[in-house]
Amino acid sequence: PEGSPLKILVSDEVSIEVSKRRSPMTYWHRNMDYDEVIICVKGNATWETDDGKYTLNEGDLLHIPRGIAHILTSASPDYIAIEIKSRAPLKLELK
């Protein structure tokens, strides 16, 4: 839980990372520089944020705007997620 996700692609504006957290985080995180999107690729996980509690299953995504505190409270043993961090503000559009 204390480890960092594996960075795959990085620029000054965006970072794409793979996370395989297997146990709850022991600290709250608040990213002041980036909007974050977490996409569950495999397994499931529960994230708690200032805005509420969210359970992600395969194919689900969670948008965490900058400044919103969040913590992973549980994850399945096979949990894998793609985490995207963007300096440009993100707006979720589902059509």
C-alpha positions in Angstrom: 0.0 0.0 0.0 2.9 2.4 0.5 4.4 1.8 -2.9 3.9 4.0 -5.9 2.2 3.0 -9.1 4.4 2.0 -12.1 4.7 5.0 -14.4 4.3 4.0 -18.1 4.0 7.4 -19.9 5.0 10.7 -18.4 5.1 14.3 -19.6 4.9 17.7 -18.0 1.1 17.6 -18.4 0.0 14.0 -18.0 1.1 10.8 -16.4 -0.3 7.3 -17.1 0.5 4.7 -14.4 -0.4 1.0 -13.5 -1.4 0.3 -9.9 -1.6 -3.2 -8.3 -2.3 -2.2 -4.8 -3.4 -5.3 -2.8 -4.1 -3.8 0.6 -5.6 -0.6 2.0 -3.6 2.6 2.0 -2.6 3.8 5.4 -2.9 7.5 4.6 -5.2 9.9 2.8 -3.9 11.5 -0.4 -4.8 14.9 -1.8 -3.3 15.8 -5.2 -3.3 19.6 -5.6 -1.6 19.6 -9.1 -3.5 17.0 -11.0 -7.0 15.7 -11.8 -7.0 11.9 -11.5 -8.9 9.2 -13.3 -8.7 5.6 -11.9 -9.8 2.9 -14.4 -10.3 -0.6 -12.9 -8.9 -3.1 -15.3 -9.2 -6.3 -13.2 -10.7 -7.2 -9.8 -12.4 -4.6 -7.7 -11.5 -1.9 -5.2 -13.2 0.6 -2.9 -12.1 4.2 -2.8 -13.2 6.7 -0.2 -13.1 10.4 -1.1 -14.3 13.8 0.3 -17.3 13.2 -2.0 -18.2 9.7 -0.9 -17.4 6.0 -1.1 -17.0 4.3 -4.5 -16.6 0.6 -5.4 -14.9 0.0 -8.7 -15.4 -3.2 -10.7 -13.7 -4.2 -13.9 -14.4 -1.5 -16.5 -15.5 1.2 -14.0 -13.7 4.5 -13.6 -13.5 7.1 -10.9 -12.7 10.8 -11.6 -11.0 12.6 -8.7 -10.7 16.3 -9.3 -7.6 18.0 -7.9 -7.8 18.9 -4.2 -10.2 16.0 -3.3 -8.8 13.8 -0.6 -9.0 10.0 -1.3 -7.9 6.7 0.1 -8.1 3.1 -1.1 -9.9 1.2 1.7 -10.0 -2.3 0.1 -8.9 -4.2 -3.0 -9.3 -7.7 -4.3 -6.1 -9.8 -4.6 -6.2 -9.4 -8.4 -6.8 -5.7 -8.5 -5.1 -3.8 -11.4 -5.9 -0.2 -12.4 -4.7 2.4 -14.8 -4.3 5.8 -13.2 -4.2 8.9 -15.3 -3.1 12.2 -13.8 -3.6 15.4 -15.8 -2.5 19.0 -15.1 -5.3 20.2 -17.4 -8.7 20.0 -15.6 -10.7 17.0 -16.8 -14.4 17.0 -17.4 -16.2 13.6 -17.7 -18.4 13.4 -20.8 -20.5 10.3 -21.3 -22.6 10.3 -24.5 
